Amino acid sequence: MMRFNVAPEWRLRRVSDAGQEVVVRLAPRLIHSDMVGLKQAAVAGLGIVALPGYVCRVDVRSGALRRVLADWIAGDSTLTALVPHRQGLLPAVRAFVDCLATEVPKMVAL
């Protein structure tokens, strides 16, 4: 989703010190609403981009992309599982939510 009327900036935090945040103002050469399009632009050499690991993992491992600012992260994501409120969850639903909690962090890691 494009965010209009928002200053182009990155809010970066050190991996080792989550409390320290640095704001980097950007002068983007390309604005795109799709992470895959941004990744393709970076692979083509148009600049750097902040992407989640699951979007660029293969390209980083193959050498098509290179990590810069590796000691910094550009943001966090939240996944929320909404379930009906009842006396108890069905075992299958509980197992699914537990699986998400265990597996999703592995999937998004670079």
Secondary structure, DSSP 8 states (H G I E B T S, - for coil): ---TTS--EEEEEESS-TT-EEEEE---S---S-HHHHHHHHHTTS------HHHHHHHHHHTSS--SSTTEE-------------SS--HHHHHHHHHHHHHHHHHH--
